[in-house]
Amino acid sequence: VQLQASGGGLVQAGGSLRLSCAASGRIITRNIMGWYRQAAGEQRELVATITSGGTTRYADSVEDRFTISRDNRRNTVYLQMESLKPEDTAVYYCRAYLSGYRDIYDYWGQGTLVTVSS
């Protein structure tokens, strides 16, 4: 499985960005897809996940500002980010995995950099 993330860039505080991540290869449609981020000098952290049925989960820090969605026909997951803050600056990674089977189905994209200026 290959995950190709795009949509990162430089934006001013208060602005918006939309990230996309397209999956290809041996895709299992009932996977969970998600976004994680890693700021410089910090550990990678969960941003949001979404199941194939549309159940979502968010980090507390983004819940009122970010929206995750997916298009199962296109095997693509999106992250709409609103009201961005400087502390949202990080490399954002997409992930696709099967709950309970992460030892055999757990894939990461290459990351896309989001920089929010104050």
N, C-alpha and C positions, 0 to 999 in steps of 0.2 A: 504494500500500500504506500502510495506517495501522497504527501500533503503539500500543496503549494499555497502559501499565504501571500496576500498582497493588501495594499491599501494604507500602509503606514506612511508617515511623513511628519512634517513640522507644522504645528498649529499653535495659535495663541490661546492662552487660557480663556475658557468660556466657549471655545469653538467645538467643532464636531469632526469626527472621522468615521468612516465605515471600513472595517476590515472584512476581507473575504478569505476563505480557505477552501480550495477545491481538492477533493480526494479522487484518486484514480488507482487502478489496479484491482486486487482481490478484496473488494469491499463487501463487508457484511452489513446489510442495511439496518439491522437492529442495534447498531453500535451507538455508543455515546460519543458525542463530539463536544469539544470545548476549547476554550481559550485560557491560556495561562500567561503570566508575564514575569519578567525578571528585570529588576532595576539594577543598575551598577552596584556591585558590592553586596547585593541582597540575594536571598534564596528565591527560587521560582515559586510563584504562588498562583492559586486558582483565581481566575476572574469570573468565569461563568461556564456552565455546561448545559447541554440539552440532549434529551433522549430522542430516539427515533419517533416517539409518540408525542414529543413536544413539551415534556416536563422539563422545567428549567431550574437552575440553581445559580445563585450569585454570591459573590463575596459581599460582605456588608458595605465595604467602601465604595462599591459601584452600583448597588442595587437600584437606586433611584435615578441613575444616569445612563447606564448601559443596557442595551437590549440584545440578547442573543436569539438568533433564529436559524432555521436550516431549510434547505430545499432538498428533499430526499430524492427527487428525480434527477437533480444535477449533482448530488453528493457533495453539496457545498454548505458550509456553515458561515454565518455572518455575525459580526459584532458591531452594532451601531453604538457609537460613543458620543454622548452629549455632555455639555457643560464640563469640558475637560479641564483638569487641574494640573499644575506642574508635577505633582506627585504621581500622576498617571504616566509619567515618562518612563519608558521601559521597552525592552524587546518583547513583543507579543508572539506567543507560539500557539499554534493550533494542535489539537490532539484528537485522535480517534481510538477508542478502545472498547472492549467488551467487558462489562461488569462480571467479575468472577473468572475471567479468562485473560487477565492482563499479562500473564506470563507468556501467552502465545499470540495475543492480539492487542498491541499497544504501540501506536505510531505517533510520531511528532513531525511537525513541519519545521522548516528552516528558520522561522522567526521573521518578524517584520518590525522595524524600529518606529516607535511613536515618541515624538519629542514635543512636549508642551511648554511653550515659553510663557514667562510671567509678564 
